[in-house]
Amino acid sequence: MKKTFLLLLFMFVPLFASVGIGQVEIIEPESTVISYGNTFNGNYIGPGQTMSIMISTKVDKGGIYGEGGYWDFLKTGTLPEGWTASESEYGKYLKINLRAPSNAKEGKYIIPIIVSDDENLDEIGGEIKFFMEIEVKYDLVYLDVKPERMVVSTGSPARYSIKIENPSTASDIFVIETDGLKGWEYTKEVFVPSRGKIETYYEIVNMEEKEIPLKVRVYSLSSDKINHEKDITLITKSNPYYDILSTKNGLLLYPPFEYLIYGFFYFIASLL
């Protein structure tokens, strides 16, 4: 019975790597333990984007009393031209923000990172340096728009489903806009977390009866080099059938009498 319990404990309880002298536990951008002089992969970042590097202060073993100790400071070493970084404040976790310049070229960069035990009081390594390899890419946002072709009544909102994926190591704010409809300048800003996805809606209103090819574009506020476009088609027609269908996307502000009529249309449209 005891052997069975120990076997189950071994199978289901996660084993955490202990941190020794000259080692650091990285929390962000990935979970790993790194030793002095080694390099870890920070994945991707776009020009102008800001990412976080976070470590645990705790060292589990070794040190002055054999029970480990705590790191006091986290900072970067000499950065590539145009890059900037903050310095950490003391706490359970040490965190700095690293920003790429808005004109950063695509390619891989090596970022030196330094942690230190103030005056080596805990004797866990004094000051150690390790490295993060990060790649700057422009192709760091993916866009999907549904439907690709929509028919609505003239003057009624055409509501498109927008999906945005951000594979970057940095969280960012993205702007949704369209090109192709004269006078339509509505934009929408959305926050997309690092390596995350969001779904939202974007509406277009055309007051003329015609078929219009449009481009839906999403770009990063950090740099418009990070962008993606999709082609869609908006068809606006004026007849009772499309008036009814269009009320699915929302009601316009009609005078009271017409509002009652279109409220009825909305009920009918919900059944179609």
ChimeraX commands (.cxc) that place a marker at each C-alpha (Angstrom):
marker #1 position 0.00,0.00,0.00 radius 0.5
marker #1 position 2.80,2.38,0.94 radius 0.5
marker #1 position 4.68,1.63,-2.29 radius 0.5
marker #1 position 1.52,2.28,-4.32 radius 0.5
marker #1 position 1.04,5.65,-2.60 radius 0.5
marker #1 position 4.64,6.70,-3.29 radius 0.5
marker #1 position 4.29,5.66,-6.93 radius 0.5
marker #1 position 1.13,7.75,-7.33 radius 0.5
marker #1 position 2.80,10.68,-5.59 radius 0.5
marker #1 position 5.71,10.46,-8.00 radius 0.5
marker #1 position 3.35,10.34,-11.00 radius 0.5
marker #1 position 1.05,13.24,-10.10 radius 0.5
marker #1 position 3.09,15.70,-8.03 radius 0.5
marker #1 position 5.20,17.98,-10.27 radius 0.5
marker #1 position 8.93,17.94,-9.63 radius 0.5
marker #1 position 10.45,21.41,-9.47 radius 0.5
marker #1 position 14.11,21.91,-10.34 radius 0.5
marker #1 position 15.92,23.41,-7.39 radius 0.5
marker #1 position 17.99,26.56,-7.90 radius 0.5
marker #1 position 21.59,26.47,-6.77 radius 0.5
marker #1 position 24.54,28.86,-6.55 radius 0.5
marker #1 position 25.08,30.76,-9.79 radius 0.5
marker #1 position 21.60,29.89,-11.09 radius 0.5
marker #1 position 18.41,31.89,-11.68 radius 0.5
marker #1 position 14.78,30.79,-12.03 radius 0.5
marker #1 position 13.18,32.68,-14.92 radius 0.5
marker #1 position 9.40,33.22,-14.74 radius 0.5
marker #1 position 8.90,35.30,-17.91 radius 0.5
marker #1 position 9.10,35.14,-20.88 radius 0.5
marker #1 position 9.44,31.39,-20.25 radius 0.5
marker #1 position 9.73,29.18,-17.20 radius 0.5
marker #1 position 13.25,27.77,-16.87 radius 0.5
marker #1 position 16.32,27.65,-14.66 radius 0.5
marker #1 position 19.46,29.11,-16.20 radius 0.5
marker #1 position 23.09,29.03,-15.11 radius 0.5
marker #1 position 25.86,31.59,-15.36 radius 0.5
marker #1 position 26.90,32.28,-18.97 radius 0.5
marker #1 position 24.08,30.33,-20.62 radius 0.5
marker #1 position 21.49,31.55,-23.15 radius 0.5
marker #1 position 17.71,31.08,-23.23 radius 0.5
marker #1 position 15.19,31.71,-25.99 radius 0.5
marker #1 position 12.98,34.80,-25.64 radius 0.5
marker #1 position 11.07,33.98,-28.86 radius 0.5
marker #1 position 9.78,36.98,-30.86 radius 0.5
marker #1 position 9.19,40.70,-30.48 radius 0.5
marker #1 position 8.24,43.39,-33.00 radius 0.5
marker #1 position 9.78,46.83,-33.52 radius 0.5
marker #1 position 8.66,49.26,-30.82 radius 0.5
marker #1 position 7.21,46.51,-28.66 radius 0.5
marker #1 position 7.94,46.11,-24.94 radius 0.5
marker #1 position 8.39,42.73,-23.29 radius 0.5
marker #1 position 8.93,41.73,-19.65 radius 0.5
marker #1 position 11.67,39.66,-18.10 radius 0.5
marker #1 position 10.86,38.34,-14.63 radius 0.5
marker #1 position 12.89,36.14,-12.29 radius 0.5
marker #1 position 12.38,34.65,-8.85 radius 0.5
marker #1 position 14.71,36.04,-6.19 radius 0.5
marker #1 position 14.93,32.67,-4.40 radius 0.5
marker #1 position 17.97,30.39,-4.54 radius 0.5
marker #1 position 17.17,27.06,-2.88 radius 0.5
marker #1 position 20.51,25.61,-1.85 radius 0.5
marker #1 position 24.09,26.54,-1.11 radius 0.5
marker #1 position 25.05,29.98,0.13 radius 0.5
marker #1 position 26.45,31.16,3.43 radius 0.5
marker #1 position 24.29,28.87,5.59 radius 0.5
marker #1 position 23.68,26.11,3.05 radius 0.5
marker #1 position 20.03,27.09,2.72 radius 0.5
marker #1 position 20.28,29.26,-0.37 radius 0.5
marker #1 position 19.55,32.98,-0.42 radius 0.5
marker #1 position 18.01,35.78,-2.45 radius 0.5
marker #1 position 18.95,37.82,-5.49 radius 0.5
marker #1 position 18.59,41.58,-4.96 radius 0.5
marker #1 position 18.80,43.25,-8.41 radius 0.5
marker #1 position 18.00,42.51,-12.04 radius 0.5
marker #1 position 19.15,44.60,-15.00 radius 0.5
marker #1 position 20.45,44.32,-18.54 radius 0.5
marker #1 position 24.03,44.72,-19.68 radius 0.5
marker #1 position 25.04,46.76,-22.75 radius 0.5
marker #1 position 22.09,46.75,-25.16 radius 0.5
marker #1 position 21.98,46.89,-28.97 radius 0.5
marker #1 position 21.68,50.43,-30.33 radius 0.5
marker #1 position 18.29,51.99,-29.68 radius 0.5
marker #1 position 17.09,49.37,-27.20 radius 0.5
marker #1 position 16.03,50.47,-23.71 radius 0.5
marker #1 position 15.35,48.67,-20.43 radius 0.5
marker #1 position 14.17,49.48,-16.93 radius 0.5
marker #1 position 15.82,48.28,-13.74 radius 0.5
marker #1 position 14.03,46.11,-11.22 radius 0.5
marker #1 position 12.64,47.02,-7.84 radius 0.5
marker #1 position 13.22,44.66,-4.94 radius 0.5
marker #1 position 10.54,42.08,-4.16 radius 0.5
marker #1 position 9.70,38.39,-4.31 radius 0.5
marker #1 position 10.09,38.63,-8.07 radius 0.5
marker #1 position 12.39,40.95,-9.99 radius 0.5
marker #1 position 11.04,42.35,-13.24 radius 0.5
marker #1 position 12.36,44.61,-15.99 radius 0.5
marker #1 position 10.77,45.86,-19.21 radius 0.5
marker #1 position 12.77,45.66,-22.43 radius 0.5
marker #1 position 11.80,47.76,-25.46 radius 0.5
marker #1 position 12.96,47.39,-29.03 radius 0.5
marker #1 position 13.37,50.59,-31.08 radius 0.5
marker #1 position 10.54,51.40,-33.49 radius 0.5
marker #1 position 12.98,51.15,-36.40 radius 0.5
marker #1 position 14.52,47.84,-35.29 radius 0.5
marker #1 position 15.53,45.64,-38.21 radius 0.5
marker #1 position 14.43,42.04,-38.48 radius 0.5
marker #1 position 16.91,39.55,-37.11 radius 0.5
marker #1 position 18.20,37.92,-33.93 radius 0.5
marker #1 position 19.56,39.91,-31.02 radius 0.5
marker #1 position 21.47,38.84,-27.92 radius 0.5
marker #1 position 20.48,40.65,-24.71 radius 0.5
marker #1 position 22.86,40.36,-21.70 radius 0.5
marker #1 position 21.05,40.04,-18.37 radius 0.5
marker #1 position 22.65,40.55,-14.98 radius 0.5
marker #1 position 21.43,39.52,-11.52 radius 0.5
marker #1 position 23.24,40.31,-8.30 radius 0.5
marker #1 position 23.30,39.60,-4.59 radius 0.5
marker #1 position 24.13,42.94,-2.96 radius 0.5
marker #1 position 27.71,42.78,-1.62 radius 0.5
marker #1 position 27.46,38.98,-2.01 radius 0.5
marker #1 position 25.95,38.80,1.48 radius 0.5
marker #1 position 24.18,35.49,0.80 radius 0.5
marker #1 position 27.19,34.03,-1.07 radius 0.5
marker #1 position 25.03,32.67,-3.90 radius 0.5
marker #1 position 27.21,33.89,-6.73 radius 0.5
marker #1 position 27.66,37.62,-6.24 radius 0.5
marker #1 position 26.85,38.96,-9.70 radius 0.5
marker #1 position 26.17,36.63,-12.61 radius 0.5
marker #1 position 25.44,37.25,-16.26 radius 0.5
marker #1 position 23.42,35.18,-18.69 radius 0.5
marker #1 position 21.85,35.94,-22.09 radius 0.5
marker #1 position 18.53,36.01,-23.88 radius 0.5
marker #1 position 18.28,35.49,-27.63 radius 0.5
marker #1 position 15.30,37.29,-29.12 radius 0.5
marker #1 position 14.26,37.69,-32.74 radius 0.5
marker #1 position 12.70,40.86,-34.13 radius 0.5
marker #1 position 10.02,40.11,-36.72 radius 0.5
marker #1 position 7.45,42.23,-38.54 radius 0.5
marker #1 position 5.03,39.37,-39.29 radius 0.5
marker #1 position 3.65,39.21,-35.75 radius 0.5
marker #1 position -0.11,39.61,-36.01 radius 0.5
marker #1 position -2.64,37.35,-37.71 radius 0.5
marker #1 position -6.10,38.48,-38.77 radius 0.5
marker #1 position -9.26,36.61,-39.75 radius 0.5
marker #1 position -12.49,38.33,-40.88 radius 0.5
marker #1 position -15.88,36.67,-41.27 radius 0.5
marker #1 position -17.90,36.76,-43.43 radius 0.5
marker #1 position -15.75,37.65,-46.42 radius 0.5
marker #1 position -18.86,38.75,-48.33 radius 0.5
marker #1 position -21.90,40.44,-46.77 radius 0.5
marker #1 position -25.15,41.87,-48.12 radius 0.5
marker #1 position -27.02,44.44,-46.03 radius 0.5
marker #1 position -29.59,47.15,-46.52 radius 0.5
marker #1 position -28.36,50.62,-47.47 radius 0.5
marker #1 position -27.54,52.59,-44.32 radius 0.5
marker #1 position -27.61,49.54,-42.06 radius 0.5
marker #1 position -24.52,48.34,-40.12 radius 0.5
marker #1 position -22.54,45.46,-41.58 radius 0.5
marker #1 position -21.06,43.64,-38.59 radius 0.5
marker #1 position -17.90,41.61,-39.18 radius 0.5
marker #1 position -16.39,39.10,-36.78 radius 0.5
marker #1 position -12.69,39.89,-36.25 radius 0.5
marker #1 position -10.17,37.42,-34.82 radius 0.5
marker #1 position -6.67,38.65,-33.98 radius 0.5
marker #1 position -3.76,36.47,-32.86 radius 0.5
marker #1 position -0.58,37.89,-31.32 radius 0.5
marker #1 position 2.32,35.36,-31.34 radius 0.5
marker #1 position 4.76,37.95,-29.98 radius 0.5
marker #1 position 6.45,37.70,-26.57 radius 0.5
marker #1 position 5.06,41.23,-26.00 radius 0.5
marker #1 position 1.45,42.18,-25.25 radius 0.5
marker #1 position 0.25,45.03,-27.45 radius 0.5
marker #1 position -2.65,47.26,-28.52 radius 0.5
marker #1 position -3.82,46.80,-32.10 radius 0.5
marker #1 position -5.92,49.11,-34.29 radius 0.5
marker #1 position -8.62,47.81,-36.66 radius 0.5
marker #1 position -9.48,49.95,-39.67 radius 0.5
marker #1 position -10.86,49.62,-43.22 radius 0.5
marker #1 position -9.82,51.01,-46.57 radius 0.5
marker #1 position -12.00,51.39,-49.63 radius 0.5
marker #1 position -15.13,53.20,-48.44 radius 0.5
marker #1 position -14.93,56.95,-48.97 radius 0.5
marker #1 position -15.59,58.94,-45.82 radius 0.5
marker #1 position -15.53,55.92,-43.50 radius 0.5
marker #1 position -12.74,56.46,-40.95 radius 0.5
marker #1 position -13.93,54.46,-37.95 radius 0.5
marker #1 position -11.12,52.67,-36.07 radius 0.5
marker #1 position -11.22,50.33,-33.10 radius 0.5
marker #1 position -8.42,49.60,-30.62 radius 0.5
marker #1 position -8.10,46.21,-28.90 radius 0.5
marker #1 position -5.61,44.79,-26.42 radius 0.5
marker #1 position -4.13,41.38,-27.28 radius 0.5
marker #1 position -1.94,39.67,-24.66 radius 0.5
marker #1 position 1.39,38.06,-25.40 radius 0.5
marker #1 position 0.89,34.82,-27.34 radius 0.5
marker #1 position -2.87,35.32,-27.05 radius 0.5
marker #1 position -6.00,35.61,-29.20 radius 0.5
marker #1 position -9.09,37.81,-29.05 radius 0.5
marker #1 position -12.38,37.97,-30.94 radius 0.5
marker #1 position -14.27,41.21,-31.45 radius 0.5
marker #1 position -16.58,42.95,-33.94 radius 0.5
marker #1 position -16.16,45.78,-36.40 radius 0.5
marker #1 position -19.06,47.57,-38.08 radius 0.5
marker #1 position -19.24,49.40,-41.41 radius 0.5
marker #1 position -22.12,51.54,-42.69 radius 0.5
marker #1 position -22.52,52.46,-46.38 radius 0.5
marker #1 position -25.20,54.93,-47.41 radius 0.5
marker #1 position -25.04,54.14,-51.15 radius 0.5
marker #1 position -26.45,51.16,-53.01 radius 0.5
marker #1 position -23.44,49.38,-54.51 radius 0.5
marker #1 position -20.87,46.60,-54.19 radius 0.5
marker #1 position -17.57,47.67,-52.62 radius 0.5
marker #1 position -14.30,45.73,-52.29 radius 0.5
marker #1 position -12.73,46.63,-48.95 radius 0.5
marker #1 position -9.58,45.89,-46.99 radius 0.5
marker #1 position -9.72,45.26,-43.26 radius 0.5
marker #1 position -6.37,46.08,-41.72 radius 0.5
marker #1 position -4.98,45.56,-38.24 radius 0.5
marker #1 position -1.73,47.14,-37.06 radius 0.5
marker #1 position 0.20,47.55,-33.82 radius 0.5
marker #1 position 0.34,50.86,-31.95 radius 0.5
marker #1 position 4.00,50.05,-31.26 radius 0.5
marker #1 position 4.84,50.08,-34.97 radius 0.5
marker #1 position 2.74,50.00,-38.14 radius 0.5
marker #1 position 5.35,47.59,-39.54 radius 0.5
marker #1 position 3.41,44.97,-37.56 radius 0.5
marker #1 position 0.23,44.60,-39.64 radius 0.5
marker #1 position -2.03,42.22,-41.52 radius 0.5
marker #1 position -4.78,42.78,-44.12 radius 0.5
marker #1 position -7.80,40.85,-45.37 radius 0.5
marker #1 position -9.96,41.51,-48.45 radius 0.5
marker #1 position -13.74,41.54,-47.98 radius 0.5
marker #1 position -16.76,42.60,-50.03 radius 0.5
marker #1 position -19.66,44.72,-48.80 radius 0.5
marker #1 position -22.85,44.79,-50.90 radius 0.5
marker #1 position -25.55,47.30,-49.99 radius 0.5
marker #1 position -29.01,46.99,-51.52 radius 0.5
marker #1 position -32.30,48.71,-50.86 radius 0.5
marker #1 position -35.28,46.37,-50.70 radius 0.5
marker #1 position -37.54,45.03,-47.90 radius 0.5
marker #1 position -35.84,41.62,-47.71 radius 0.5
marker #1 position -32.38,43.09,-47.04 radius 0.5
marker #1 position -33.92,45.68,-44.72 radius 0.5
marker #1 position -35.23,42.81,-42.59 radius 0.5
marker #1 position -31.97,40.83,-42.67 radius 0.5
marker #1 position -29.92,43.92,-41.81 radius 0.5
marker #1 position -31.78,44.46,-38.55 radius 0.5
marker #1 position -29.89,41.42,-37.21 radius 0.5
marker #1 position -26.84,43.68,-37.07 radius 0.5
marker #1 position -28.58,46.43,-35.07 radius 0.5
marker #1 position -31.32,49.01,-35.45 radius 0.5
marker #1 position -30.85,52.48,-36.82 radius 0.5
marker #1 position -32.45,55.43,-35.04 radius 0.5
marker #1 position -35.78,55.84,-36.85 radius 0.5
marker #1 position -38.66,58.13,-35.85 radius 0.5
marker #1 position -41.11,56.46,-33.39 radius 0.5
marker #1 position -43.54,55.13,-36.02 radius 0.5
marker #1 position -40.82,53.63,-38.21 radius 0.5
marker #1 position -39.08,52.26,-35.12 radius 0.5
marker #1 position -42.14,50.12,-34.34 radius 0.5
marker #1 position -42.10,48.76,-37.88 radius 0.5
marker #1 position -38.38,47.96,-37.82 radius 0.5
marker #1 position -38.69,46.48,-34.35 radius 0.5
marker #1 position -41.11,44.01,-35.91 radius 0.5
marker #1 position -38.57,43.43,-38.72 radius 0.5
marker #1 position -35.93,42.68,-36.10 radius 0.5
marker #1 position -38.15,39.98,-34.62 radius 0.5
marker #1 position -38.72,38.47,-38.07 radius 0.5
marker #1 position -34.99,38.62,-38.90 radius 0.5
marker #1 position -34.09,36.72,-35.73 radius 0.5
marker #1 position -36.19,33.83,-37.05 radius 0.5
marker #1 position -34.47,33.73,-40.46 radius 0.5
marker link #1:1,2 radius 0.2
marker link #1:2,3 radius 0.2
marker link #1:3,4 radius 0.2
marker link #1:4,5 radius 0.2
marker link #1:5,6 radius 0.2
marker link #1:6,7 radius 0.2
marker link #1:7,8 radius 0.2
marker link #1:8,9 radius 0.2
marker link #1:9,10 radius 0.2
marker link #1:10,11 radius 0.2
marker link #1:11,12 radius 0.2
marker link #1:12,13 radius 0.2
marker link #1:13,14 radius 0.2
marker link #1:14,15 radius 0.2
marker link #1:15,16 radius 0.2
marker link #1:16,17 radius 0.2
marker link #1:17,18 radius 0.2
marker link #1:18,19 radius 0.2
marker link #1:19,20 radius 0.2
marker link #1:20,21 radius 0.2
marker link #1:21,22 radius 0.2
marker link #1:22,23 radius 0.2
marker link #1:23,24 radius 0.2
marker link #1:24,25 radius 0.2
marker link #1:25,26 radius 0.2
marker link #1:26,27 radius 0.2
marker link #1:27,28 radius 0.2
marker link #1:28,29 radius 0.2
marker link #1:29,30 radius 0.2
marker link #1:30,31 radius 0.2
marker link #1:31,32 radius 0.2
marker link #1:32,33 radius 0.2
marker link #1:33,34 radius 0.2
marker link #1:34,35 radius 0.2
marker link #1:35,36 radius 0.2
marker link #1:36,37 radius 0.2
marker link #1:37,38 radius 0.2
marker link #1:38,39 radius 0.2
marker link #1:39,40 radius 0.2
marker link #1:40,41 radius 0.2
marker link #1:41,42 radius 0.2
marker link #1:42,43 radius 0.2
marker link #1:43,44 radius 0.2
marker link #1:44,45 radius 0.2
marker link #1:45,46 radius 0.2
marker link #1:46,47 radius 0.2
marker link #1:47,48 radius 0.2
marker link #1:48,49 radius 0.2
marker link #1:49,50 radius 0.2
marker link #1:50,51 radius 0.2
marker link #1:51,52 radius 0.2
marker link #1:52,53 radius 0.2
marker link #1:53,54 radius 0.2
marker link #1:54,55 radius 0.2
marker link #1:55,56 radius 0.2
marker link #1:56,57 radius 0.2
marker link #1:57,58 radius 0.2
marker link #1:58,59 radius 0.2
marker link #1:59,60 radius 0.2
marker link #1:60,61 radius 0.2
marker link #1:61,62 radius 0.2
marker link #1:62,63 radius 0.2
marker link #1:63,64 radius 0.2
marker link #1:64,65 radius 0.2
marker link #1:65,66 radius 0.2
marker link #1:66,67 radius 0.2
marker link #1:67,68 radius 0.2
marker link #1:68,69 radius 0.2
marker link #1:69,70 radius 0.2
marker link #1:70,71 radius 0.2
marker link #1:71,72 radius 0.2
marker link #1:72,73 radius 0.2
marker link #1:73,74 radius 0.2
marker link #1:74,75 radius 0.2
marker link #1:75,76 radius 0.2
marker link #1:76,77 radius 0.2
marker link #1:77,78 radius 0.2
marker link #1:78,79 radius 0.2
marker link #1:79,80 radius 0.2
marker link #1:80,81 radius 0.2
marker link #1:81,82 radius 0.2
marker link #1:82,83 radius 0.2
marker link #1:83,84 radius 0.2
marker link #1:84,85 radius 0.2
marker link #1:85,86 radius 0.2
marker link #1:86,87 radius 0.2
marker link #1:87,88 radius 0.2
marker link #1:88,89 radius 0.2
marker link #1:89,90 radius 0.2
marker link #1:90,91 radius 0.2
marker link #1:91,92 radius 0.2
marker link #1:92,93 radius 0.2
marker link #1:93,94 radius 0.2
marker link #1:94,95 radius 0.2
marker link #1:95,96 radius 0.2
marker link #1:96,97 radius 0.2
marker link #1:97,98 radius 0.2
marker link #1:98,99 radius 0.2
marker link #1:99,100 radius 0.2
marker link #1:100,101 radius 0.2
marker link #1:101,102 radius 0.2
marker link #1:102,103 radius 0.2
marker link #1:103,104 radius 0.2
marker link #1:104,105 radius 0.2
marker link #1:105,106 radius 0.2
marker link #1:106,107 radius 0.2
marker link #1:107,108 radius 0.2
marker link #1:108,109 radius 0.2
marker link #1:109,110 radius 0.2
marker link #1:110,111 radius 0.2
marker link #1:111,112 radius 0.2
marker link #1:112,113 radius 0.2
marker link #1:113,114 radius 0.2
marker link #1:114,115 radius 0.2
marker link #1:115,116 radius 0.2
marker link #1:116,117 radius 0.2
marker link #1:117,118 radius 0.2
marker link #1:118,119 radius 0.2
marker link #1:119,120 radius 0.2
marker link #1:120,121 radius 0.2
marker link #1:121,122 radius 0.2
marker link #1:122,123 radius 0.2
marker link #1:123,124 radius 0.2
marker link #1:124,125 radius 0.2
marker link #1:125,126 radius 0.2
marker link #1:126,127 radius 0.2
marker link #1:127,128 radius 0.2
marker link #1:128,129 radius 0.2
marker link #1:129,130 radius 0.2
marker link #1:130,131 radius 0.2
marker link #1:131,132 radius 0.2
marker link #1:132,133 radius 0.2
marker link #1:133,134 radius 0.2
marker link #1:134,135 radius 0.2
marker link #1:135,136 radius 0.2
marker link #1:136,137 radius 0.2
marker link #1:137,138 radius 0.2
marker link #1:138,139 radius 0.2
marker link #1:139,140 radius 0.2
marker link #1:140,141 radius 0.2
marker link #1:141,142 radius 0.2
marker link #1:142,143 radius 0.2
marker link #1:143,144 radius 0.2
marker link #1:144,145 radius 0.2
marker link #1:145,146 radius 0.2
marker link #1:146,147 radius 0.2
marker link #1:147,148 radius 0.2
marker link #1:148,149 radius 0.2
marker link #1:149,150 radius 0.2
marker link #1:150,151 radius 0.2
marker link #1:151,152 radius 0.2
marker link #1:152,153 radius 0.2
marker link #1:153,154 radius 0.2
marker link #1:154,155 radius 0.2
marker link #1:155,156 radius 0.2
marker link #1:156,157 radius 0.2
marker link #1:157,158 radius 0.2
marker link #1:158,159 radius 0.2
marker link #1:159,160 radius 0.2
marker link #1:160,161 radius 0.2
marker link #1:161,162 radius 0.2
marker link #1:162,163 radius 0.2
marker link #1:163,164 radius 0.2
marker link #1:164,165 radius 0.2
marker link #1:165,166 radius 0.2
marker link #1:166,167 radius 0.2
marker link #1:167,168 radius 0.2
marker link #1:168,169 radius 0.2
marker link #1:169,170 radius 0.2
marker link #1:170,171 radius 0.2
marker link #1:171,172 radius 0.2
marker link #1:172,173 radius 0.2
marker link #1:173,174 radius 0.2
marker link #1:174,175 radius 0.2
marker link #1:175,176 radius 0.2
marker link #1:176,177 radius 0.2
marker link #1:177,178 radius 0.2
marker link #1:178,179 radius 0.2
marker link #1:179,180 radius 0.2
marker link #1:180,181 radius 0.2
marker link #1:181,182 radius 0.2
marker link #1:182,183 radius 0.2
marker link #1:183,184 radius 0.2
marker link #1:184,185 radius 0.2
marker link #1:185,186 radius 0.2
marker link #1:186,187 radius 0.2
marker link #1:187,188 radius 0.2
marker link #1:188,189 radius 0.2
marker link #1:189,190 radius 0.2
marker link #1:190,191 radius 0.2
marker link #1:191,192 radius 0.2
marker link #1:192,193 radius 0.2
marker link #1:193,194 radius 0.2
marker link #1:194,195 radius 0.2
marker link #1:195,196 radius 0.2
marker link #1:196,197 radius 0.2
marker link #1:197,198 radius 0.2
marker link #1:198,199 radius 0.2
marker link #1:199,200 radius 0.2
marker link #1:200,201 radius 0.2
marker link #1:201,202 radius 0.2
marker link #1:202,203 radius 0.2
marker link #1:203,204 radius 0.2
marker link #1:204,205 radius 0.2
marker link #1:205,206 radius 0.2
marker link #1:206,207 radius 0.2
marker link #1:207,208 radius 0.2
marker link #1:208,209 radius 0.2
marker link #1:209,210 radius 0.2
marker link #1:210,211 radius 0.2
marker link #1:211,212 radius 0.2
marker link #1:212,213 radius 0.2
marker link #1:213,214 radius 0.2
marker link #1:214,215 radius 0.2
marker link #1:215,216 radius 0.2
marker link #1:216,217 radius 0.2
marker link #1:217,218 radius 0.2
marker link #1:218,219 radius 0.2
marker link #1:219,220 radius 0.2
marker link #1:220,221 radius 0.2
marker link #1:221,222 radius 0.2
marker link #1:222,223 radius 0.2
marker link #1:223,224 radius 0.2
marker link #1:224,225 radius 0.2
marker link #1:225,226 radius 0.2
marker link #1:226,227 radius 0.2
marker link #1:227,228 radius 0.2
marker link #1:228,229 radius 0.2
marker link #1:229,230 radius 0.2
marker link #1:230,231 radius 0.2
marker link #1:231,232 radius 0.2
marker link #1:232,233 radius 0.2
marker link #1:233,234 radius 0.2
marker link #1:234,235 radius 0.2
marker link #1:235,236 radius 0.2
marker link #1:236,237 radius 0.2
marker link #1:237,238 radius 0.2
marker link #1:238,239 radius 0.2
marker link #1:239,240 radius 0.2
marker link #1:240,241 radius 0.2
marker link #1:241,242 radius 0.2
marker link #1:242,243 radius 0.2
marker link #1:243,244 radius 0.2
marker link #1:244,245 radius 0.2
marker link #1:245,246 radius 0.2
marker link #1:246,247 radius 0.2
marker link #1:247,248 radius 0.2
marker link #1:248,249 radius 0.2
marker link #1:249,250 radius 0.2
marker link #1:250,251 radius 0.2
marker link #1:251,252 radius 0.2
marker link #1:252,253 radius 0.2
marker link #1:253,254 radius 0.2
marker link #1:254,255 radius 0.2
marker link #1:255,256 radius 0.2
marker link #1:256,257 radius 0.2
marker link #1:257,258 radius 0.2
marker link #1:258,259 radius 0.2
marker link #1:259,260 radius 0.2
marker link #1:260,261 radius 0.2
marker link #1:261,262 radius 0.2
marker link #1:262,263 radius 0.2
marker link #1:263,264 radius 0.2
marker link #1:264,265 radius 0.2
marker link #1:265,266 radius 0.2
marker link #1:266,267 radius 0.2
marker link #1:267,268 radius 0.2
marker link #1:268,269 radius 0.2
marker link #1:269,270 radius 0.2
marker link #1:270,271 radius 0.2
marker link #1:271,272 radius 0.2
view
